[in-house]
Protein backbone atom coordinates (compact mmCIF):
# COMPACT_ATOMS: atom_id res chain seq x y z
CA UNK A 1 0.00 0.00 0.00
CA UNK A 2 1.70 3.19 -1.22
CA UNK A 3 -0.81 5.87 -0.26
CA UNK A 4 -0.49 7.44 3.17
CA UNK A 5 -4.11 8.62 2.87
CA UNK A 6 -5.33 5.04 2.51
CA UNK A 7 -3.21 3.95 5.46
CA UNK A 8 -4.74 6.57 7.74
CA UNK A 9 -8.26 5.97 6.45
CA UNK A 10 -8.16 2.19 6.68
CA UNK A 11 -6.41 2.23 10.05
CA UNK A 12 -9.10 4.31 11.70
CA UNK A 13 -11.77 2.27 9.93
CA UNK A 14 -10.25 -0.98 11.23
CA UNK A 15 -10.03 0.49 14.74
CA UNK A 16 -13.71 1.40 14.79
CA UNK A 17 -14.78 -1.88 13.22
CA UNK A 18 -12.70 -3.82 15.72
CA UNK A 19 -14.33 -1.99 18.58
CA UNK A 20 -17.85 -2.69 17.31
CA UNK A 21 -17.20 -6.37 16.60
CA UNK A 22 -15.56 -7.06 19.96
CA UNK A 23 -18.23 -5.10 21.82
CA UNK A 24 -20.97 -7.04 20.05
CA UNK A 25 -19.33 -10.36 20.82
CA UNK A 26 -18.91 -9.49 24.49
CA UNK A 27 -22.52 -8.32 24.69
CA UNK A 28 -23.78 -11.53 23.18
CA UNK A 29 -21.56 -13.62 25.44
CA UNK A 30 -22.55 -11.89 28.67
CA UNK A 31 -26.18 -11.06 28.01
CA UNK A 32 -28.54 -13.13 30.14
CA UNK A 33 -30.69 -15.43 28.04
CA UNK A 34 -34.37 -15.76 28.65
CA UNK A 35 -34.92 -19.37 27.69
CA UNK A 36 -37.17 -22.28 28.77
CA UNK A 37 -34.96 -23.16 31.75
CA UNK A 38 -35.55 -19.75 33.34
CA UNK A 39 -39.27 -20.03 32.63
CA UNK A 40 -39.33 -23.44 34.31
CA UNK A 41 -37.35 -22.11 37.27
CA UNK A 42 -39.83 -19.27 37.72
CA UNK A 43 -42.82 -21.62 37.73
CA UNK A 44 -41.16 -24.16 40.00
CA UNK A 45 -39.90 -21.50 42.41
CA UNK A 46 -43.37 -19.98 42.74
CA UNK A 47 -45.01 -23.34 43.36
CA UNK A 48 -42.48 -24.49 45.92
CA UNK A 49 -42.42 -21.12 47.69
CA UNK A 50 -46.22 -21.17 48.09
CA UNK A 51 -46.07 -24.74 49.45
CA UNK A 52 -43.30 -23.83 51.89
CA UNK A 53 -45.25 -20.80 53.09
CA UNK A 54 -48.51 -22.76 53.55
CA UNK A 55 -46.82 -25.58 55.45
CA UNK A 56 -44.14 -23.75 57.45
CA UNK A 57 -45.05 -20.11 57.32
CA UNK A 58 -42.70 -17.22 56.66
CA UNK A 59 -39.71 -18.99 58.22
CA UNK A 60 -39.79 -21.97 55.87
CA UNK A 61 -40.48 -19.66 52.88
CA UNK A 62 -37.48 -17.54 53.89
CA UNK A 63 -35.17 -20.55 53.99
CA UNK A 64 -36.35 -21.77 50.62
CA UNK A 65 -35.94 -18.43 48.85
CA UNK A 66 -32.50 -17.80 50.38
CA UNK A 67 -31.37 -21.27 49.33
CA UNK A 68 -32.71 -20.65 45.82
CA UNK A 69 -30.82 -17.37 45.49
CA UNK A 70 -27.58 -18.99 46.67
CA UNK A 71 -27.78 -21.90 44.24
CA UNK A 72 -29.19 -20.17 41.16
CA UNK A 73 -27.57 -16.72 41.64
CA UNK A 74 -30.87 -14.95 41.18
CA UNK A 75 -32.83 -12.51 43.27
CA UNK A 76 -36.38 -13.70 43.86
CA UNK A 77 -39.27 -12.31 45.89
CA UNK A 78 -42.81 -13.63 46.38
CA UNK A 79 -45.66 -11.26 47.32
CA UNK A 80 -49.20 -11.96 48.50
CA UNK A 81 -52.27 -10.14 47.27
CA UNK A 82 -51.69 -7.46 49.94
CA UNK A 83 -48.23 -6.60 48.52
CA UNK A 84 -46.34 -8.16 51.44
CA UNK A 85 -43.26 -10.33 50.87
CA UNK A 86 -44.24 -13.77 52.28
CA UNK A 87 -40.76 -14.57 53.68
CA UNK A 88 -40.54 -11.33 55.65
CA UNK A 89 -37.42 -10.17 53.88
CA UNK A 90 -37.00 -6.55 52.89
CA UNK A 91 -37.69 -6.20 49.18
CA UNK A 92 -36.26 -3.78 46.67
CA UNK A 93 -38.17 -1.07 44.88
CA UNK A 94 -38.18 -2.80 41.51
CA UNK A 95 -39.69 -5.96 43.05
CA UNK A 96 -42.50 -4.01 44.71
CA UNK A 97 -43.26 -2.19 41.45
CA UNK A 98 -43.45 -5.47 39.56
CA UNK A 99 -45.70 -7.04 42.22
CA UNK A 100 -48.02 -4.02 42.06
CA UNK A 101 -48.21 -4.32 38.27
CA UNK A 102 -46.41 -1.05 37.57
CA UNK A 103 -43.75 -0.86 34.80
CA UNK A 104 -40.09 -0.40 35.65
CA UNK A 105 -38.43 2.95 34.70
CA UNK A 106 -36.39 2.96 31.49
CA UNK A 107 -32.63 3.09 31.88
CA UNK A 108 -30.29 3.85 28.94
CA UNK A 109 -27.58 1.36 28.14
CA UNK A 110 -24.97 1.16 25.38
CA UNK A 111 -23.79 -2.42 25.78
CA UNK A 112 -25.67 -4.28 28.48
CA UNK A 113 -29.48 -4.04 28.70
CA UNK A 114 -31.06 -3.67 32.12
CA UNK A 115 -31.50 -6.99 34.02
CA UNK A 116 -34.53 -8.96 32.88
CA UNK A 117 -37.38 -9.50 35.34
CA UNK A 118 -39.66 -12.57 35.18
CA UNK A 119 -43.02 -12.42 36.92
CA UNK A 120 -45.91 -14.84 37.40
CA UNK A 121 -49.02 -14.91 39.55
CA UNK A 122 -50.77 -18.02 40.96
CA UNK A 123 -53.58 -18.70 43.39
CA UNK A 124 -53.06 -20.62 46.61
CA UNK A 125 -54.20 -24.25 46.97
CA UNK A 126 -57.45 -23.15 48.60
CA UNK A 127 -57.98 -20.45 46.00
CA UNK A 128 -58.40 -17.69 48.58
CA UNK A 129 -55.06 -15.88 48.02
CA UNK A 130 -53.04 -14.74 45.00
CA UNK A 131 -49.24 -14.87 45.05
CA UNK A 132 -46.87 -13.09 42.63
CA UNK A 133 -43.21 -13.94 42.07
CA UNK A 134 -40.59 -11.39 40.87
CA UNK A 135 -37.39 -13.06 39.66
CA UNK A 136 -34.41 -11.07 38.40
CA UNK A 137 -32.14 -12.91 35.99
CA UNK A 138 -28.36 -12.58 36.45
CA UNK A 139 -27.32 -9.30 34.77
CA UNK A 140 -23.85 -10.53 33.77
CA UNK A 141 -20.54 -9.37 35.19
CA UNK A 142 -19.73 -5.69 35.60
CA UNK A 143 -16.17 -4.34 35.46
CA UNK A 144 -15.08 -1.69 38.01
CA UNK A 145 -18.44 0.05 38.04
CA UNK A 146 -21.69 -1.73 38.58
CA UNK A 147 -25.01 -0.75 40.05
CA UNK A 148 -26.21 1.79 40.82
CA UNK A 149 -24.28 3.70 38.11
CA UNK A 150 -24.79 1.13 35.36
CA UNK A 151 -21.98 2.63 33.26
CA UNK A 152 -21.01 0.45 30.27
CA UNK A 153 -17.38 0.33 31.43
CA UNK A 154 -16.42 -2.85 29.54
CA UNK A 155 -17.48 -1.29 26.27
CA UNK A 156 -15.53 1.87 27.07
CA UNK A 157 -12.42 -0.09 28.01
CA UNK A 158 -12.62 -2.15 24.86
CA UNK A 159 -13.01 1.00 22.75
CA UNK A 160 -10.06 2.75 24.37
CA UNK A 161 -7.71 -0.22 24.25
CA UNK A 162 -8.50 -1.36 20.72
CA UNK A 163 -8.48 2.08 19.12
CA UNK A 164 -5.49 3.19 21.21
CA UNK A 165 -3.48 0.14 20.17
CA UNK A 166 -4.14 0.66 16.48
CA UNK A 167 -3.55 4.41 16.65
CA UNK A 168 -0.34 3.95 18.64
CA UNK A 169 1.23 1.74 16.01
CA UNK A 170 -0.08 4.03 13.29
CA UNK A 171 1.49 7.08 14.95
CA UNK A 172 4.76 5.24 15.50
CA UNK A 173 4.80 4.07 11.91
CA UNK A 174 4.18 7.57 10.62
CA UNK A 175 6.46 9.57 12.93
CA UNK A 176 9.52 7.34 12.93
CA UNK A 177 10.77 8.51 9.50
CA UNK A 178 9.66 12.08 10.31
CA UNK A 179 11.87 12.04 13.43
CA UNK A 180 14.82 10.81 11.39
CA UNK A 181 14.12 13.47 8.77
CA UNK A 182 14.06 16.18 11.42
CA UNK A 183 17.34 15.00 12.97
CA UNK A 184 19.02 14.89 9.55
CA UNK A 185 17.71 18.37 8.74
CA UNK A 186 19.20 19.74 11.96
CA UNK A 187 22.55 18.11 11.18
CA UNK A 188 22.50 19.49 7.67
CA UNK A 189 21.68 22.98 8.96
CA UNK A 190 24.60 22.69 11.41
CA UNK A 191 26.98 22.07 8.51
CA UNK A 192 27.13 18.27 8.45
CA UNK A 193 26.67 17.60 4.75
CA UNK A 194 26.91 13.83 5.28
CA UNK A 195 23.60 13.73 7.20
CA UNK A 196 21.00 11.37 5.74
CA UNK A 197 17.49 10.50 6.93
CA UNK A 198 16.77 7.28 5.05
CA UNK A 199 16.88 3.76 6.43
CA UNK A 200 18.61 1.42 3.95
CA UNK A 201 16.57 -1.54 5.20
CA UNK A 202 13.20 0.19 4.86
CA UNK A 203 10.77 -1.09 2.20
CA UNK A 204 8.21 1.66 2.58
CA UNK A 205 6.82 3.21 -0.59
CA UNK A 206 4.38 5.81 0.73
CA UNK A 207 4.57 9.60 0.57
CA UNK A 208 6.75 9.97 3.68
CA UNK A 209 9.24 7.41 2.38
CA UNK A 210 9.34 9.32 -0.90
CA UNK A 211 9.98 12.56 0.99
CA UNK A 212 12.86 10.95 2.89
CA UNK A 213 14.40 9.65 -0.32
CA UNK A 214 14.06 13.06 -1.96
CA UNK A 215 15.71 14.67 1.07
CA UNK A 216 18.62 12.26 0.91
CA UNK A 217 19.02 12.95 -2.80
CA UNK A 218 18.99 16.69 -2.13
CA UNK A 219 21.53 16.33 0.70
CA UNK A 220 23.82 14.21 -1.49
CA UNK A 221 23.60 16.77 -4.29
CA UNK A 222 24.34 19.63 -1.91
CA UNK A 223 27.32 17.78 -0.49
CA UNK A 224 28.67 17.16 -3.98
CA UNK A 225 28.21 20.78 -5.06
CA UNK A 226 29.68 22.31 -1.92
CA UNK A 227 32.70 19.99 -1.97
CA UNK A 228 33.21 20.65 -5.66
CA UNK A 229 33.03 24.40 -5.08
CA UNK A 230 35.47 24.26 -2.17
CA UNK A 231 37.78 21.95 -4.08
CA UNK A 232 37.72 24.28 -7.09
CA UNK A 233 38.42 27.28 -4.88
CA UNK A 234 41.29 25.51 -3.18
CA UNK A 235 42.79 24.22 -6.43
CA UNK A 236 42.61 27.61 -8.12
CA UNK A 237 44.20 29.31 -5.12
CA UNK A 238 47.08 26.83 -5.12
CA UNK A 239 47.55 27.09 -8.87
CA UNK A 240 47.68 30.89 -8.70
CA UNK A 241 50.57 30.80 -6.24
CA UNK A 242 53.05 29.52 -8.83
CA UNK A 243 52.56 32.26 -11.47
CA UNK A 244 52.43 34.82 -8.68
CA UNK A 245 55.79 33.67 -7.38
CA UNK A 246 57.24 33.89 -10.90
CA UNK A 247 55.71 37.36 -11.24
CA UNK A 248 57.50 38.51 -8.08
CA UNK A 249 60.81 37.15 -9.40
CA UNK A 250 60.30 38.90 -12.73
CA UNK A 251 59.40 42.08 -10.86
CA UNK A 252 62.67 41.95 -8.95
CA UNK A 253 64.66 41.46 -12.13
CA UNK A 254 62.81 44.31 -13.81
CA UNK A 255 63.72 46.65 -10.94
CA UNK A 256 67.39 45.85 -11.41
CA UNK A 257 67.36 46.50 -15.17
CA UNK A 258 64.96 49.44 -15.41
CA UNK A 259 65.57 53.10 -14.95
CA UNK A 260 63.89 55.69 -12.74
CA UNK A 261 61.22 56.32 -15.34
CA UNK A 262 59.79 52.81 -14.77
CA UNK A 263 59.70 52.96 -10.97
CA UNK A 264 56.08 54.11 -10.76
CA UNK A 265 54.86 51.32 -12.98
CA UNK A 266 56.83 48.69 -11.10
CA UNK A 267 55.48 49.92 -7.78
CA UNK A 268 51.96 49.60 -9.16
CA UNK A 269 52.69 46.05 -10.29
CA UNK A 270 54.12 45.23 -6.86
CA UNK A 271 51.01 46.66 -5.15
CA UNK A 272 48.64 44.62 -7.28
CA UNK A 273 50.77 41.49 -6.80
CA UNK A 274 50.60 42.01 -3.03
CA UNK A 275 46.83 42.35 -3.17
CA UNK A 276 46.60 39.22 -5.25
CA UNK A 277 48.79 37.32 -2.79
CA UNK A 278 46.60 38.48 0.10
CA UNK A 279 43.47 37.46 -1.79
CA UNK A 280 44.88 33.98 -2.44
CA UNK A 281 45.70 33.62 1.25
CA UNK A 282 42.16 34.49 2.22
CA UNK A 283 40.74 32.12 -0.35
CA UNK A 284 42.83 29.28 1.05
CA UNK A 285 41.73 30.10 4.59
CA UNK A 286 38.08 30.20 3.54
CA UNK A 287 38.42 26.91 1.64
CA UNK A 288 39.96 25.20 4.68
CA UNK A 289 37.16 26.48 6.92
CA UNK A 290 34.47 25.40 4.49
CA UNK A 291 35.96 21.92 4.05
CA UNK A 292 36.51 21.42 7.75
CA UNK A 293 40.23 20.99 7.16
CA UNK A 294 40.97 23.81 9.59
CA UNK A 295 41.05 21.99 12.90
CA UNK A 296 39.86 23.91 15.94
CA UNK A 297 42.09 23.18 18.90
CA UNK A 298 40.34 22.59 22.19
CA UNK A 299 42.79 24.59 24.28
CA UNK A 300 41.91 27.31 26.79
CA UNK A 301 42.20 30.87 25.48
CA UNK A 302 41.95 34.08 27.50
CA UNK A 303 39.59 36.12 25.37
CA UNK A 304 40.35 39.37 27.18
CA UNK A 305 44.03 39.09 26.22
CA UNK A 306 43.07 38.45 22.60
CA UNK A 307 40.85 41.55 22.59
CA UNK A 308 43.58 43.62 24.23
CA UNK A 309 46.18 42.58 21.63
CA UNK A 310 43.80 43.32 18.79
CA UNK A 311 43.08 46.75 20.29
CA UNK A 312 46.74 47.66 20.54
CA UNK A 313 47.45 46.67 16.93
CA UNK A 314 44.33 48.37 15.61
CA UNK A 315 45.09 51.60 17.50
CA UNK A 316 48.40 51.81 15.66
CA UNK A 317 46.75 51.24 12.26
CA UNK A 318 43.94 53.73 13.00
CA UNK A 319 46.41 56.63 13.25
CA UNK A 320 46.56 56.75 9.45
CA UNK A 321 42.90 57.84 9.41
CA UNK A 322 43.20 60.01 12.52
CA UNK A 323 40.95 57.57 14.42
CA UNK A 324 41.25 55.76 17.71
CA UNK A 325 40.39 52.28 18.97
CA UNK A 326 39.31 51.86 22.59
CA UNK A 327 38.43 48.66 24.44
CA UNK A 328 36.36 48.13 27.58
CA UNK A 329 37.20 44.83 29.29
CA UNK A 330 35.72 44.06 32.76
CA UNK A 331 37.93 42.33 35.29
CA UNK A 332 37.80 38.54 35.48
CA UNK A 333 38.93 35.46 33.61
CA UNK A 334 37.35 35.21 30.17
CA UNK A 335 38.16 31.63 29.28
CA UNK A 336 37.00 30.05 26.03
CA UNK A 337 38.09 26.88 24.28
CA UNK A 338 39.40 26.98 20.76
CA UNK A 339 42.22 28.08 18.50
CA UNK A 340 43.85 31.34 19.53
CA UNK A 341 44.92 32.23 15.98
CA UNK A 342 41.43 31.81 14.54
CA UNK A 343 39.85 33.78 17.37
CA UNK A 344 42.41 36.55 16.98
CA UNK A 345 41.73 36.70 13.24
CA UNK A 346 37.95 36.72 13.70
CA UNK A 347 38.04 39.70 16.08
CA UNK A 348 40.78 41.53 14.19
CA UNK A 349 38.88 41.29 10.91
CA UNK A 350 35.84 42.99 12.43
CA UNK A 351 37.92 45.71 14.10
CA UNK A 352 39.90 46.50 10.95
CA UNK A 353 36.66 46.61 9.01
CA UNK A 354 35.29 49.16 11.51
CA UNK A 355 38.46 51.27 11.17
CA UNK A 356 38.07 51.39 7.39
CA UNK A 357 34.50 52.66 7.41
CA UNK A 358 34.28 54.82 10.51
CA UNK A 359 34.45 58.59 9.99
CA UNK A 360 37.80 60.28 10.37
CA UNK A 361 38.49 61.56 13.85
CA UNK A 362 36.02 59.13 15.50
CA UNK A 363 36.60 56.18 17.83
CA UNK A 364 35.99 52.49 17.27
CA UNK A 365 34.83 50.89 20.51
CA UNK A 366 35.34 47.27 21.58
CA UNK A 367 33.35 45.99 24.55
CA UNK A 368 33.66 42.59 26.17
CA UNK A 369 30.53 41.49 28.08
CA UNK A 370 28.88 38.39 29.50
CA UNK A 371 25.38 37.16 28.79
CA UNK A 372 23.21 34.08 29.25
CA UNK A 373 22.08 31.82 26.42
CA UNK A 374 19.44 29.08 26.66
CA UNK A 375 21.41 26.81 24.34
CA UNK A 376 25.07 27.33 25.29
CA UNK A 377 24.83 28.75 28.82
CA UNK A 378 27.09 31.68 29.72
CA UNK A 379 28.53 33.49 26.70
CA UNK A 380 31.18 36.11 26.07
CA UNK A 381 30.08 38.88 23.71
CA UNK A 382 32.60 41.01 21.81
CA UNK A 383 30.82 44.15 20.52
CA UNK A 384 32.64 46.25 17.93
CA UNK A 385 30.98 49.57 17.02
CA UNK A 386 32.03 52.22 14.54
CA UNK A 387 30.77 55.69 13.66
CA UNK A 388 30.35 55.19 9.95
CA UNK A 389 27.26 55.37 7.77
CA UNK A 390 26.14 51.80 8.49
CA UNK A 391 24.73 49.48 5.84
CA UNK A 392 21.24 49.02 4.38
CA UNK A 393 18.99 46.78 6.46
CA UNK A 394 18.55 44.28 3.64
CA UNK A 395 22.34 43.87 3.43
CA UNK A 396 22.95 42.99 7.09
CA UNK A 397 22.41 39.26 6.59
CA UNK A 398 24.63 39.24 3.49
CA UNK A 399 27.71 40.80 5.09
CA UNK A 400 29.07 37.38 6.10
CA UNK A 401 28.74 35.84 2.63
CA UNK A 402 31.96 35.35 0.66
CA UNK A 403 32.74 38.05 -1.92
CA UNK A 404 29.78 40.19 -0.90
CA UNK A 405 30.36 43.97 -1.11
CA UNK A 406 27.89 46.79 -0.88
CA UNK A 407 29.16 48.31 -4.13
CA UNK A 408 32.16 48.01 -6.40
CA UNK A 409 33.27 51.59 -5.86
CA UNK A 410 33.55 51.01 -2.13
CA UNK A 411 35.61 47.88 -2.75
CA UNK A 412 38.01 49.74 -5.06
CA UNK A 413 38.49 52.50 -2.50
CA UNK A 414 39.37 50.12 0.32
CA UNK A 415 40.92 47.25 -1.59
CA UNK A 416 38.51 44.79 -0.05
CA UNK A 417 37.07 41.75 -1.81
CA UNK A 418 34.44 40.66 0.72
CA UNK A 419 36.17 37.69 2.36
CA UNK A 420 37.10 38.94 5.83
CA UNK A 421 33.68 38.82 7.47
CA UNK A 422 32.98 35.48 5.79
CA UNK A 423 36.13 34.08 7.42
CA UNK A 424 35.09 35.63 10.75
CA UNK A 425 31.63 34.04 10.61
CA UNK A 426 32.99 30.58 9.86
CA UNK A 427 35.76 30.77 12.44
CA UNK A 428 33.31 31.82 15.16
CA UNK A 429 30.78 29.17 14.11
CA UNK A 430 33.47 26.49 14.36
CA UNK A 431 33.98 27.58 17.97
CA UNK A 432 30.27 27.05 18.73
CA UNK A 433 29.44 30.75 18.55
CA UNK A 434 27.61 33.10 16.22
CA UNK A 435 28.07 36.53 14.64
CA UNK A 436 25.48 39.19 13.90
CA UNK A 437 25.50 42.77 12.65
CA UNK A 438 23.02 45.58 13.40
CA UNK A 439 22.84 49.27 12.58
CA UNK A 440 23.14 51.61 15.54
CA UNK A 441 20.38 54.13 16.16
CA UNK A 442 22.95 56.93 16.50
CA UNK A 443 24.70 55.85 13.30
CA UNK A 444 27.31 53.31 12.44
CA UNK A 445 27.47 49.52 12.51
CA UNK A 446 27.71 47.18 15.50
CA UNK A 447 29.02 43.64 15.06
CA UNK A 448 28.57 41.13 17.90
CA UNK A 449 30.65 37.98 18.31
CA UNK A 450 29.12 35.45 20.73
CA UNK A 451 31.36 32.70 22.10
CA UNK A 452 30.51 30.10 24.78
CA UNK A 453 32.51 30.59 27.96
CA UNK A 454 34.18 27.76 29.83
CA UNK A 455 32.59 26.76 33.17
CA UNK A 456 33.82 28.78 36.13
CA UNK A 457 35.31 25.68 37.75
CA UNK A 458 37.67 25.38 34.77
CA UNK A 459 38.53 29.05 34.47
CA UNK A 460 40.03 29.42 37.94
CA UNK A 461 43.52 29.11 36.50
CA UNK A 462 46.42 31.49 36.85
CA UNK A 463 46.85 33.77 33.85
CA UNK A 464 50.41 32.57 33.25
CA UNK A 465 49.05 29.06 32.60
CA UNK A 466 47.06 30.23 29.56
CA UNK A 467 48.61 30.45 26.11
CA UNK A 468 49.47 33.89 24.79
CA UNK A 469 47.58 35.31 21.86
CA UNK A 470 49.18 35.59 18.45
CA UNK A 471 48.57 37.74 15.43
CA UNK A 472 47.19 36.48 12.15
CA UNK A 473 47.47 38.94 9.23
CA UNK A 474 43.90 38.65 7.96
CA UNK A 475 41.81 41.71 7.26
CA UNK A 476 38.16 42.14 6.36
CA UNK A 477 35.76 44.51 4.72
CA UNK A 478 32.03 45.13 4.21
ABEGO torsion letter per residue (X at the ends): XABAAAAAAAAAAAAAAAAAAAAAAAAAAABBBBBAAAAAAAAAAAAAAAAAAAAAEAAAAAAAAAAAAAAAGBBBBBBBAAGBBAAGBBBBAAAAAAAAGBBBBBBBBAABBBBBBBBBBBBBAAGABBBBBBBBBBAEBBBGBBOAAGBBAAAAAAAAAAAAAAAAAAAAAAAAAAAAAAAAAAAAAAGBAABBABBAABABABAAAAAAAAAAAAAAAAAAAAAAAAAAAAAAAAAAAAAAAAAAAAAAAAAAABBAAAAAAAAAAAAAAAAAAAAAAAAAAAAAAAAGABBBBBBBBBAAAAAAAAAAAAAAAAAAAGBBBBBBBBBEBBBBBEBAAAAAAAAAAAAAAAAAABBBGBBBBBBBBBBBBAAAEBBBBBBBBBABAEBBAAAAAAAABBGBBABAAAAAAAGBAGAAAAAAAAAAAAAGBBBBBBBBAAEEBBBBBBBBBBBAAAABBBAAABBBBBBBBBBBBX
